[in-house]
Amino acid sequence: MKNRLLTALALAAFTTAVYPASAKPNILIIFTDDQGYADLACYGNTKNKTPRLDQLAKEGTRFTSFYTQTVCGPSRSALLTGRQPIRSGGWGMPAEEITLAELIRKADYQTACIGKWDVSNRKPIIPRMPNAQGFDYFYGALGANDAGVVHLHENNEPAGSTRDMGGLIKLYTDKSIDYLKNKRDPYKPFVLYLAHTMMHTIINASPKFRGKSKGGLYGDVVEEFDFETGRLLDTLDELQLIDKTLVIYTSDNGPWNQDKYTKRKKGHPAGSIFWGEAGPLRNGKGSPYEAGYRLPCIVRWPGRVRAGRVSDAEFATIDFLPTFASWCGFTVPKDRHIDGIDQTELLLGKRETGREFFYFNKAGVRRGKWKYLRANAFFHGYAVEDDRPKVEELYDLDADLGERNNLAGKHPKILAELRSLTSELEAKK
């Protein structure tokens, strides 16, 4: 495997791709839950050992201004539709929304969803479950594991339940490997959307990893996830799919890191911490600050996506659908507003700038280095408002990544422009 990857990395330095530019890539999306911006060693963590994801970052591009959404169901509907959750419905995503899976099947792709669905109100509503939303195969849970139990489905049928939270990472990885080896048609390209339950509370690791990391129980889960992801990547190598497969790793939202959760163990062992690390970012899951939205993201496609690159350009899950349309040969819907943009040139290293703006769920916008928040910026119930005064906020993220110095009073023209842009974007349908 090592020699093969080294060869792929060497070829990535040349403009001639190892995989023809006209060929359609396989797509593997690895989506974790509630993972912090700074959980991985390649994003600055000094306690958790994540050699496989660190290696993936060396083989591809690591993004440092990547945005998802601030809570889980809305994050998934945004990824699937290329639309902000105020339009795509979040947990209540209606059957009428058009998903990337539905669109890519028209380009002769086969599609699979394994893991956490979470856009059918956590109920078995058939028209809103994966099979009806474009996925040929589904195995996983319709919701989260907050009560320490996961109810599983295979396609539209119940497939038992489990309270073994420490076995979920391996379970979903095994199902993904089985799909790649035994269920897909090897003569057609595929999309595999693997949405893990971990690191969503209630977290746990298997006996092989529990108590082994320097990061406590949460660190154990991170290290097990890294190991199991390595198994999945090894399967791509075994099946000679590395050069043909676009791999994207990211997460749905930031960590549950507010102090109020120290008083709510929610079934965890006494003294355990069940949230990740946000690094220099402010607040966490549910908030409109950077730690709620900004997540790690690594993209690998040998010979196409530049290896060893770190990019601070703005990029988001809502961009997946229009970018895949460009690469895979399907058409973006014209009958509704799509918030995502085609990021092909960014991913291929032909452009170093990202999105002109990023919309913060009715809370405000980011344009370039400037970030604006309304006085009544949206905080989900998960979040604590951090003693925030109810005033408009303006931050220079280049100089103040931790969002501590409100510059609203010093730049009234920029404030007015971004206030207007927020209202304009909110009004789009």
C-alpha positions in Angstrom: 0.0 0.0 0.0 2.7 2.5 1.0 4.5 2.2 -2.4 1.2 2.7 -4.2 0.4 5.8 -2.3 3.9 7.2 -2.8 3.5 6.7 -6.5 0.1 8.5 -6.5 1.6 11.4 -4.5 4.5 11.7 -6.9 2.2 11.7 -9.9 0.1 14.4 -8.3 2.9 16.9 -8.8 2.4 16.7 -12.6 -0.3 18.4 -14.6 -1.0 15.2 -16.4 -3.5 13.3 -14.3 -3.2 9.6 -13.4 -6.9 9.4 -13.9 -8.2 10.9 -17.2 -9.8 14.3 -16.7 -12.8 13.1 -18.6 -13.4 10.1 -16.3 -16.1 10.2 -13.6 -14.7 9.8 -10.1 -16.1 7.5 -7.5 -17.1 9.5 -4.5 -16.6 8.6 -0.8 -17.9 11.1 1.7 -16.9 10.3 5.3 -19.0 12.4 7.6 -18.5 12.4 11.4 -20.8 13.8 14.1 -20.1 16.6 16.6 -16.3 16.5 15.9 -14.3 19.5 17.0 -12.1 21.6 14.6 -9.0 20.7 16.5 -9.6 17.0 17.2 -7.0 15.7 14.8 -3.2 15.9 15.0 -3.1 17.5 11.6 -5.4 20.3 12.9 -3.2 20.9 16.0 -4.2 18.3 18.5 -1.4 17.1 20.7 -3.2 14.3 22.6 -5.0 12.3 20.0 -3.0 10.1 17.6 -4.6 10.2 14.1 -2.0 8.8 11.7 -4.4 7.7 9.0 -6.2 11.0 8.7 -2.9 12.9 9.0 -1.6 10.7 6.1 -4.8 11.4 4.1 -4.1 15.1 4.6 -0.6 14.7 3.2 -2.1 12.9 0.2 -4.6 15.6 -0.5 -5.7 19.1 0.4 -6.5 20.1 4.0 -9.0 23.0 4.3 -8.9 25.3 7.3 -12.0 27.5 6.4 -14.5 24.7 5.7 -18.1 25.2 6.8 -20.9 22.9 7.5 -23.9 23.9 9.7 -24.2 24.4 13.4 -26.4 21.3 14.2 -26.8 17.8 12.8 -30.1 17.5 10.8 -29.7 20.8 9.1 -26.1 20.0 8.3 -27.2 16.8 6.5 -30.0 18.4 4.5 -27.5 21.1 3.4 -25.0 18.5 2.2 -27.6 16.5 0.4 -29.3 19.4 -1.4 -26.7 22.1 -1.8 -29.2 24.4 0.0 -29.1 26.2 3.3 -31.3 24.5 5.9 -33.7 27.5 6.0 -34.6 26.2 2.5 -33.8 22.5 2.6 -35.7 21.8 5.9 -33.1 20.3 8.2 -34.5 17.4 10.3 -37.8 17.9 8.5 -36.4 17.8 4.9 -39.5 17.3 2.7 -39.6 14.6 0.1 -39.8 17.3 -2.6 -36.2 18.3 -2.0 -33.8 17.0 -4.7 -30.7 15.3 -3.3 -27.3 14.8 -4.9 -28.0 11.1 -4.9 -31.1 11.5 -7.0 -29.2 13.7 -9.5 -26.1 11.6 -9.7 -28.1 8.4 -10.5 -29.1 10.1 -13.7 -25.4 10.1 -14.6 -25.3 6.3 -14.2 -23.9 6.3 -10.7 -24.8 3.7 -8.0 -25.5 5.2 -4.6 -25.2 4.0 -1.0 -25.9 5.7 2.4 -24.5 4.0 5.5 -24.9 5.4 9.0 -26.9 8.3 10.4 -29.7 9.8 8.1 -31.4 12.3 10.4 -33.5 14.3 7.9 -36.8 12.4 8.2 -37.6 13.7 11.7 -35.9 10.5 13.0 -39.0 8.5 11.9 -39.5 5.7 9.3 -41.4 8.0 6.9 -40.8 6.1 3.6 -41.0 9.0 1.1 -38.3 10.8 3.1 -36.0 7.9 3.8 -32.8 7.2 1.8 -34.2 4.8 -0.8 -36.8 7.4 -1.8 -34.2 10.2 -1.8 -31.9 8.6 -4.4 -29.9 6.0 -2.5 -29.9 2.4 -3.9 -28.8 1.0 -0.6 -29.1 2.1 3.0 -28.0 0.7 6.3 -28.0 2.7 9.4 -30.1 4.8 11.8 -32.7 7.4 11.1 -31.7 9.5 14.0 -29.1 10.0 16.8 -28.1 8.0 19.8 -28.9 10.4 22.6 -30.7 7.7 24.7 -27.8 5.3 24.3 -29.6 3.1 21.7 -29.6 3.1 17.9 -32.5 1.6 15.9 -31.2 0.3 12.6 -32.7 0.0 9.2 -31.6 -1.8 6.1 -33.2 -0.1 3.2 -36.8 0.5 4.3 -37.0 -2.4 6.8 -36.1 -2.5 10.5 -32.8 -4.3 11.1 -32.7 -4.5 14.9 -31.2 -2.2 17.5 -28.1 -1.9 19.6 -26.9 -0.3 22.8 -23.3 -1.0 22.0 -22.2 2.5 21.2 -18.6 1.4 21.2 -19.3 -0.9 18.3 -20.9 1.6 15.9 -17.7 2.9 14.2 -16.7 -0.6 13.3 -20.2 -1.6 12.4 -20.6 1.2 9.8 -17.1 0.6 8.5 -17.7 -3.1 8.0 -21.0 -2.3 6.2 -19.1 0.2 3.9 -16.4 -2.3 3.2 -19.0 -5.0 2.4 -20.7 -2.6 0.0 -17.5 -1.9 -1.8 -16.5 -5.5 -2.0 -19.8 -7.3 -2.5 -22.8 -5.0 -3.2 -21.7 -2.5 -5.8 -21.4 -3.1 -9.6 -17.6 -2.8 -10.3 -18.4 -1.5 -13.8 -20.2 1.6 -12.7 -19.0 4.6 -10.6 -20.4 4.9 -7.1 -21.2 7.4 -4.4 -20.8 6.1 -0.8 -22.0 8.5 1.9 -20.8 7.2 5.2 -22.3 9.3 8.0 -21.0 8.1 11.4 -22.9 8.4 14.7 -19.7 9.1 16.6 -18.6 11.5 18.1 -22.2 12.3 19.0 -23.1 11.7 22.6 -23.4 9.1 24.0 -19.9 8.3 23.0 -18.0 5.1 23.6 -15.1 3.1 22.2 -14.6 -0.6 21.8 -12.5 -2.5 24.3 -9.5 -2.5 21.9 -9.3 1.4 22.1 -11.0 2.3 25.4 -8.5 3.8 27.9 -5.7 3.9 25.3 -5.5 7.5 24.2 -4.2 10.6 26.1 -7.4 12.4 25.3 -9.7 10.4 27.7 -12.8 8.6 26.4 -13.3 11.1 23.6 -9.8 10.7 22.5 -10.3 6.9 22.5 -13.2 7.4 20.1 -11.2 9.7 17.8 -8.4 7.2 17.6 -10.7 4.3 16.9 -12.4 6.4 14.2 -8.9 7.0 12.7 -8.1 3.3 12.7 -11.4 2.3 11.1 -11.2 5.0 8.5 -7.8 3.5 7.7 -9.4 0.1 7.1 -11.8 1.7 4.7 -9.1 3.5 2.8 -7.1 0.2 2.7 -10.1 -1.4 1.0 -9.9 1.3 -1.8 -6.3 0.3 -2.3 -7.1 -3.4 -2.2 -9.7 -2.9 -4.9 -7.4 -0.6 -6.9 -9.8 2.3 -6.6 -7.5 4.9 -5.0 -6.7 6.8 -8.2 -10.4 6.6 -9.3 -12.0 7.8 -6.0 -12.5 11.3 -4.6 -12.4 11.0 -0.8 -13.9 13.7 1.4 -13.6 13.7 5.1 -15.4 16.2 7.3 -18.0 16.5 10.1 -21.5 17.9 10.6 -21.0 20.6 13.2 -18.8 21.7 16.1 -18.4 20.1 19.5 -20.7 20.1 22.6 -18.2 22.1 24.5 -20.3 24.5 26.6 -19.9 24.4 30.4 -23.6 23.5 31.0 -22.8 20.0 29.7 -20.4 19.2 32.5 -23.6 18.9 34.7 -25.3 16.6 32.2 -23.4 13.4 31.9 -26.1 11.8 29.7 -25.1 8.2 30.5 -21.3 8.8 30.3 -18.9 7.3 32.9 -18.3 9.7 35.8 -15.8 12.4 35.0 -15.7 11.7 31.3 -15.8 14.5 28.7 -17.8 13.8 25.6 -16.9 16.7 23.4 -14.1 17.6 21.1 -11.7 20.5 20.9 -12.4 23.7 19.0 -8.9 25.0 19.1 -8.7 28.8 18.6 -12.4 29.0 17.6 -15.2 30.5 19.8 -18.0 28.6 21.4 -19.3 25.3 19.8 -22.2 23.3 18.5 -25.4 25.3 18.1 -23.8 28.7 18.1 -23.2 31.1 15.1 -19.5 31.5 16.1 -16.8 29.8 14.2 -16.6 26.7 16.4 -20.2 25.9 15.6 -19.7 25.9 11.8 -16.0 25.6 10.9 -14.9 22.0 10.7 -11.9 20.0 9.5 -12.1 18.9 5.9 -9.6 16.8 3.9 -10.0 16.1 0.2 -8.0 13.5 -1.7 -8.1 12.5 -5.4 -4.6 11.5 -6.6 -3.5 13.3 -9.7 -6.4 15.8 -9.6 -6.5 17.3 -6.1 -3.1 18.6 -5.1 -1.3 16.6 -2.5 0.3 18.3 0.6 -1.7 21.5 0.2 -3.3 23.5 2.9 -6.0 26.0 1.9 -7.7 28.7 3.9 -10.2 29.4 1.1 -13.9 29.3 2.1 -15.5 26.0 1.1 -18.7 24.3 2.3 -20.8 21.1 2.2 -23.4 23.1 0.2 -20.8 23.2 -2.5 -20.6 19.4 -2.9 -23.7 19.1 -5.2 -22.7 21.7 -7.8 -19.1 20.6 -7.8 -20.1 17.0 -8.3 -22.4 18.1 -11.1 -19.3 19.5 -12.9 -17.3 16.3 -12.4 -19.9 13.6 -12.7 -22.1 14.9 -15.5 -25.5 15.9 -14.1 -27.4 19.1 -14.1 -28.0 21.3 -11.0 -31.7 22.0 -10.5 -32.9 25.2 -12.0 -36.3 25.4 -10.3 -35.0 26.3 -6.8 -32.2 28.4 -5.3 -29.0 26.5 -4.8 -26.7 28.1 -2.3 -23.6 26.0 -3.2 -21.2 26.9 -5.9 -18.9 24.8 -8.2 -15.6 24.7 -6.4 -13.8 22.7 -9.1 -11.0 25.3 -9.7 -10.4 25.6 -5.9 -10.1 21.8 -5.5 -7.9 21.4 -8.5 -5.6 24.2 -7.3 -6.4 26.5 -10.1 -7.8 29.1 -7.7 -6.8 30.0 -4.1 -9.9 32.0 -3.2 -13.1 30.4 -2.0 -16.7 31.5 -1.7 -17.6 35.2 -1.9 -19.8 34.7 1.1 -21.1 32.1 3.5 -24.5 32.4 5.0 -24.9 31.7 8.7 -28.5 30.4 9.1 -30.3 33.7 9.5 -27.5 34.9 11.8 -25.3 36.7 9.4 -22.7 36.3 6.6 -19.0 36.0 5.9 -17.5 37.7 3.0 -13.7 37.5 2.7 -12.2 38.2 6.0 -15.3 39.9 7.4 -18.0 38.2 9.4 -21.2 39.9 10.4 -23.7 38.6 13.0 -27.1 40.1 13.7 -28.0 41.3 17.1 -30.5 38.4 17.4 -28.2 35.9 15.8 -29.5 32.3 15.9 -28.4 30.1 18.8 -29.8 26.6 18.8 -30.9 25.2 22.2 -27.6 23.2 22.4 -25.6 26.4 22.7 -24.9 28.9 25.4 -24.8 32.5 24.3 -21.5 33.1 25.9 -22.6 36.3 27.8 -23.1 37.8 24.4 -24.7 41.3 24.4 -27.6 41.7 22.0 -25.8 43.9 19.5 -24.6 43.5 15.9 -21.1 42.0 15.6 -18.4 42.4 13.0 -15.2 40.5 13.0 -12.0 40.5 11.0 -11.3 36.7 11.0 -7.8 37.1 9.5 -6.8 39.1 12.6 -9.2 37.8 15.2 -10.1 34.1 14.6 -11.5 33.8 18.1 -14.1 36.5 17.5 -13.3 38.6 20.6 -12.9 42.1 19.1 -16.2 43.4 17.8 -15.4 46.0 15.1 -19.0 47.0 14.3 -18.6 50.5 15.6 -15.4 51.1 13.6 -16.6 50.0 10.2 -20.1 51.2 9.6 -20.0 50.9 5.8 -18.9 47.3 5.9 -21.5 46.6 8.6 -24.3 48.1 6.5 -23.2 46.1 3.4 -23.2 42.8 5.2 -26.4 43.6 7.0 -28.0 44.1 3.6 -26.5 41.0 2.2 -27.8 38.9 5.0 -31.4 40.1 4.3 -30.9 39.5 0.6 -29.7 35.9 1.0 -32.4 35.1 3.5 -35.1 36.2 1.0 -33.9 33.8 -1.7 -36.2 30.7 -2.4 
